[in-house]
Amino acid sequence: SSVERDQRLMISWFGIRGIGSLFYLLLVIRHDVPEEIARVLLSVTLWVIAVSVVVHGVSVTALMNWYRVHKPHAQ
C-alpha cells in the first residue's frame, strides 16, 4: 500500500469498530445460542463498544496533535 505506516496506524485506531463486533454477535446468536448466553454476549459486546467510543473520543485530540507535530506535511 502507498499509505505510510503512521497513517495506517491512525486509520486502524479511528476505523469503524463496533460494526464487526455486532456482525459476529448476531452471527453467533443466529446459530441457536441459548438465550441466557446470547444476553450475556449482547451485554458484553455493547459495553465494549461503548467503552471504545469513549476511549477513542477522549484520545482523538491528543493523537491528532501528536500526528500534526510529527508529520508536518499532514493537513
N, C-alpha and C positions, 0 to 999 in steps of 0.2 A: 504494500500500500504506500502511496505517496504521502500519507499523513504522518507527521512526526510523532515520536514516542510520547512526548509531553501532551500533544493534542489527543492522542489515543487514550491516554490516562484520564484526561479531562472528560472526554466523551464517555468513557466507561463509568466514571463517577456520576455524571449527570444524566446518563441514559435512562430509559424507561425501566423501572424496577418492578413494580407491582404486577404488571400485565402477565409476565411469565409465571409468577407465583400463583396468581388466580387461575391461569390456564391449567397448570398442573394440579392445583387443588380440585378444580372441577372435573378434571380427567379422573382423578382418584375417586372422587365421590360418585361419579357416573358408573364406576365399576363395582357398585354394590358394597361399599364400605359400610359397616354398621353405623347407625345414626349417631350413637354416642361418640364414636371415633371421628366421624365427619364433623360434629360440632366442635370437638377439641381442635381438629385441624383448621377449621374455619376461624376459630378464635385466635389461634396462634398466628396464622397467616395474616389476618387483619391487623393484629398488634405489630407484627414485624413490618408490615407496610407503613403503618402509622409512625413507628419509630424511625424508619428510613426517611420518610418525608421530613420529619423534624430535624434529624441529623443533617440531611442534605440542605435543608433550608437555613440552618444555623451556620453551616460551613461554607456556603456558596460565596459570600462576600470575601472572606479571608482567602479562599482558594483562588478566586478571580484576581484579587490584588496581588497575590504571590505570582500568579501566571503573568500578569501585566509587567511586573518588575523584572522577572527572569526572561521574559520573551518580549523585548521592546518592539519587535516588528508586529506583534499581535495587536489587533484593534478591539 
